[in-house]
Amino acid sequence: MATPTNCADGILVFVPVGKETAAKTSNAPATLQQRAKDAPFVIGLLDNHKHNSDAVLARLQQQLAAKIEGAQFVHAKKPEAGKGAPKAMLDDLAARCDAVVNGIGD
């Protein structure tokens, strides 16, 4: 949940800071070159539910697919823009993906 912070001028500001973290994996290779030749590189695209984030991620997917041969993509969308992604969603992305991009829009 966002933590309210009082400003000097009396405006109440909320600072959205996520508290959930994905499970750490220790077997992920550091670079594409360290991957097995037949293993696809899986990229997660986490839509943060903001306006145009789906368009930003779609364009990014096009660009990455052109640069990383055989890349596979996993899509996920947060339930709300103002809250962090649920732990189960982060854990699923961490288990299935080699890298995850959190897309922003606006």
N, C-alpha and C positions, 0 to 999 in steps of 0.2 A: 504494500500500500504506500501511496505517496506520503511524504513527510512534510507537513506544513511548516513554513518558515515565515516569521513576521518581518516585514521590511520596515524601515524607519518611517516611511510615509503612510503606513497603515494598510498597505496592500498585502493580502495573504497570498503567498506564492507556494505552489506545490512542486516538489522536486521528485519526479517519478524515478525511483531507484529500484531495480529488480532485486529480489532476494534469492531467487532460485538459480541454481547452477546445474549444468549438465554433468553427468557422470564422466569422470576422466577415463580415457582409454590410453593404455600404454603401448599398444601394438601398432599404432598408426605410423606409417613411414613419414619421414621429414620432408621428402621431396617426391615429385612424380617419378624421377629416375630410380628411386629405391623400390618402387612398386613392382609386383610381378607383372610380366609382360601381358598376361591374359586377364589381369584383373582390371575392371573398369574403374575409372576415377569417378566417385560419386559426390556430387555437389548438392548440398541442401540449400534451398531458397526459402527463407523465412519471411513471409509477408507480414509486416507489422500492422496491417489493417488501416494504414493511412491512405488518403486519397492519392492515386497514381502509383502507389508502391507496386501494384501488380504490373503496370506498364514498365516501370524501371527494371523489375526483375525479369520480365519477358525479354527485354532488350539485352540485359546482361547475359541471360541464358544463350541468346543468339551469338553474342560475342564470344562467350566461353566455349560453346560448342564448336565454333569455327577454329579456335586455337587449341583445344584439347581433344584430340581424336578419340572417339569412343566414350566420351564423357556421358555419364547418366545423371539425371536430375531428379531430386525429390522435393516436392512442394509442400509447404505447411503454411498455415495462416493463423496468427494469433487471434483469439476471440475478441480482444479489444485493443485499441491503439494505446490507451493510457495505462495499461497494465503490462507487466512482464509476461512472457510466455509461460504456460504451465510447465511444471517440472517434468511431467510425463512426455510432453511434446519435445522438450529439450533433450531428455534422455533418449527418445526415439531417434531424433536427428543425430545425436552423438553416436549411437550404435550403428546407424545405417550409412552415415556420410563420412567422407574423408575431409571435407571442408563445408562450412555453412556460411552463407551470406545473409545478413539481416537487412532486408530492403527497406528503404525509406522513400517517401513520396512528398507530396505537397507542391 
